[in-house]
Amino acid sequence: MFTSQLRVDVQLLSVSNSQIAENREIVKIIFEALLYLARQNNAFRGHDEHWSSSNQGNFLELVKLLGKYNPLLSVHLSKIQSVQKNRLTFLSNVSQNNMLSVMGEMVREEILKRVKQAGVFSIIIDTTTDVSNLEQFSLVLRFINEEGQTEERLIAMKVAHDPTGLGMFNVFSDICIKYNIDWETNLCAQSYDGAASMQGQYSGVRSFVVDTCDKCLSVRNFFGEVQSLISYMRARKRTAIFLEQQTKCYPSERPCRTKNFSTTRWTSHDRALSVISKKYSAFLKTLEELINSTDRETSSTASNLYRIMTSFKFILNLFLLENIFSHTTPLSIYLQSSSIDFIQAITMVDVCAKNLSDLRSQQSFNNLIIKTKSFVNKIGLVECELPSIRSRRRKLLAGEVVSDEVIINPYDQFKIEVYYVILDQINTSIISRFDGARGILSNLSLLTFDRLKATGEGTEISDDHFIALKNWIPSLNLDDLKMEYSIFAKSFIKLYNGMNLSNIKSNNELIIESENEINSDSDSSNKLDNEE
């Protein structure tokens, strides 16, 4: 090199730059592989990722495939396999997580850029418990982009160690500070789930979310028993026996599969109880067959479930909750409809509350008992009454005079401790949840299609619809507001009449299609059960 007048430092720098360029190309390919798997929602890691494994998982197998068509990556993989310990592979789980974090930050940066361009935004906050039993706090921003389209984008997910209202607010504030989100100036709306833990009026976010009916011990135990029955029956062999028994007991009816509970949808409880009620005899026949199984666990569990299902109390709770769900489920479905009319929604809430109040009577309770006894006698069960309560007397201390008020009639006890309690709790929950929203919902109803169409065709608008807005913004002039709304409604009708909607599906069609997809998914999920 001296005789050729070549500088050592230049040669060293050239070799280093060449290696850096090669590493950049390799990392670029690995980034492409990570991006592909992330966009397809595929798992990265394999069960056995050693180079001697026949299947190293999606990520490494994809990298090996790309290496067949890229010389640099192929040489890199050959070096890794030939050298026992290589400090630089770019393929470790740490490198994968770092690269994914970089791409995640790039996506978040682009989303926040669009949010700032939009100016104002609304937030959607929810929490859910993951497999490690940690409360995950998710923040979604909803805004209008430059093309005039509505976007909802996930901004962050963080573990909420403090489940109180203040704790949740602190998590939200920390996210906004970290990503420079000016919520105090640009936040225009908030949205939470329906649980009291997310929208409590005084405590903000309460300590935990519980179903309303779970506050009653008897009903809580009943749902636990139903969940045990559903989990037990979902094994493939037991499901096959259950379907076979349905064809025998109900030959003219369509067979049903057991429906699992959802932790966030009360309507799922209604579907599960409906299957049990309609196919009750088939359940009993299935359990009777499983009791004779040679497997000790299968037999003992079936025996316990059979004893529970044939009890008078189980059937009484079943009919009670079916009666309640017959009023609450239609309301719940309508409130989740995309074509909701807010005035109609409030009317349905009032009707549901009134129906539940009407159930809180001695006559309604007697009708429930009569229906349960009639069903029990028709099926031919042994237990035809609620078990009697043994009279217990407390020993009085000297000079103490206490009347013994222990309820010994089992039906009176069920009526006071279960029947009335459940109806009161549900009714109170419905009323408290919607009372504060009546004014704003009345105003929002003016923006529904039916209201705009009626106004555009000349229907008079009452001043009552604008009272909440007037109270909120005292400077508003009601006459000017009504005139502005009337002009807007007429313009909307002209726009609607000029549109070609022949190729656009209606909301109802979209809802039906989505429900069919959900039902098909739920049916297919039932097929993925464990063996007995």
Secondary structure, DSSP 8 states (H G I E B T S, - for coil): -TTTT--HHHHHHHHHHHHHHHHHHHHHHHHHHHHHHHHTT-----S--STT-S---HHHHHHHHHHTT-HHHHHHHHHHHHSSS-S--S-SHHHHHHHHHHHHHHHHHHHHHHHHHH--EEEEEEEEE-TTS-EEEEEEEEEE-TTS-EEEEEEEEEE-S--SHHHHHHHHHHHHHHTT--HHHHEEEEEE-SSHHHHBTTTBS-S----GGGGSHHHHHHHHHHHHHHHHHTSHHHHHHHHHHHHHH-TTS---------SS-THHHHHHHHHHHHTHHHHHHHHHHHHT-SSHHHHHHHHHHHHHHTSHHHHHHHHHHHHHHHHHHHHHHHHT-TT--HHHHHHHHHHHHHHHHHHSSHHHHHHHHHHHHHHHHHHT-S--S------------TT----------HHHHHIIIIIHHHHHHHHHHHHHHHHTTHHHHHHHGGGSHHHHHHHHTT----GGGGHHHHHHSTT--HHHHHHHHHHHHHHHHHHHHTS--TTS--HHHHHHHHHHHHHHHHHHHHTS----
